Amino acid sequence: MAGRKPLCCGVSALEATLAVLFVLMTAVSVTLISLMATWETHTGPELNIPPSPEDKPYLIGVGRADCTGPPAEIPLVSIRTHTGH
């Protein structure tokens, strides 16, 4: 950067632009984070609406069943024997 002239106080125009953009980006980020932290989603009175069947929580568990053999009549593993002649 030998051919660049300092803008003010030994700072080039590129460095000054980057500093301004950094301060602006920081201010926007802090503003958005503070708005997100203080945002109220409920502005009116709470309504006591009964939950619909679609709003029920998922029931998660474990089950075990056999899907092969005689009930399905489809064997998933077939063992073939090859006899050489």
C-alpha positions as CSV (number, residue, x, y, z in Angstrom):
1,M,0.0,0.0,0.0
2,A,2.8,2.3,-0.8
3,G,0.9,4.3,-3.4
4,R,-2.2,5.0,-1.3
5,K,-2.8,8.3,0.3
6,P,-4.1,8.5,3.9
7,L,-7.6,10.0,4.2
8,C,-7.4,11.3,7.7
9,C,-5.2,10.4,10.7
10,G,-3.2,7.8,8.7
11,V,-6.3,5.8,7.7
12,S,-7.0,5.0,4.0
13,A,-10.4,5.3,2.4
14,L,-10.8,1.5,2.3
15,E,-10.1,1.2,6.0
16,A,-12.5,4.0,6.8
17,T,-15.2,2.4,4.6
18,L,-14.7,-0.9,6.3
19,A,-14.9,0.6,9.7
20,V,-18.1,2.4,8.9
21,L,-19.6,-0.8,7.5
22,F,-18.6,-2.7,10.6
23,V,-20.2,-0.2,12.9
24,L,-23.4,-0.2,10.8
25,M,-23.5,-4.0,10.7
26,T,-23.0,-4.2,14.5
27,A,-25.8,-1.6,15.2
28,V,-28.2,-3.4,12.9
29,S,-27.4,-6.8,14.5
30,V,-27.8,-5.5,18.1
31,T,-31.1,-3.8,17.1
32,L,-32.5,-7.0,15.6
33,I,-31.4,-9.2,18.5
34,S,-33.0,-6.8,21.0
35,L,-36.2,-6.7,19.0
36,M,-36.3,-10.4,18.9
37,A,-35.7,-10.8,22.6
38,T,-38.4,-8.3,23.5
39,W,-41.0,-9.2,20.9
40,E,-44.4,-10.1,22.3
41,T,-46.4,-12.6,20.3
42,H,-49.7,-12.3,22.3
43,T,-51.1,-8.8,22.1
44,G,-54.7,-9.6,22.9
45,P,-56.6,-11.6,25.5
46,E,-56.0,-15.3,25.7
47,L,-58.7,-17.4,24.0
48,N,-59.7,-20.7,25.5
49,I,-60.1,-22.7,22.4
50,P,-60.1,-26.5,22.8
51,P,-57.4,-28.2,20.9
52,S,-58.4,-29.9,17.7
53,P,-57.5,-33.6,17.0
54,E,-54.7,-32.4,14.7
55,D,-53.0,-30.5,17.6
56,K,-52.4,-33.5,19.7
57,P,-48.8,-34.3,20.5
58,Y,-47.0,-37.2,18.9
59,L,-46.8,-40.3,20.9
60,I,-43.4,-41.9,20.5
61,G,-42.7,-45.5,21.4
62,V,-41.2,-48.8,20.4
63,G,-43.0,-51.7,18.8
64,R,-42.0,-55.1,17.5
65,A,-43.7,-57.2,14.9
66,D,-42.8,-59.9,12.4
67,C,-43.6,-58.9,8.8
68,T,-42.2,-62.0,7.1
69,G,-43.1,-65.6,7.0
70,P,-46.6,-67.2,6.9
71,P,-48.6,-64.1,7.8
72,A,-47.2,-62.1,4.9
73,E,-46.5,-65.2,2.8
74,I,-43.5,-63.5,1.3
75,P,-40.1,-64.7,2.5
76,L,-37.6,-61.9,2.4
77,V,-34.6,-64.3,2.5
78,S,-34.4,-67.3,0.2
79,I,-31.6,-69.8,0.5
80,R,-30.7,-71.6,-2.6
81,T,-28.5,-74.5,-2.7
82,H,-26.5,-75.3,-5.8
83,T,-25.4,-78.8,-6.5
84,G,-22.8,-79.2,-9.1
85,H,-23.4,-81.8,-11.9
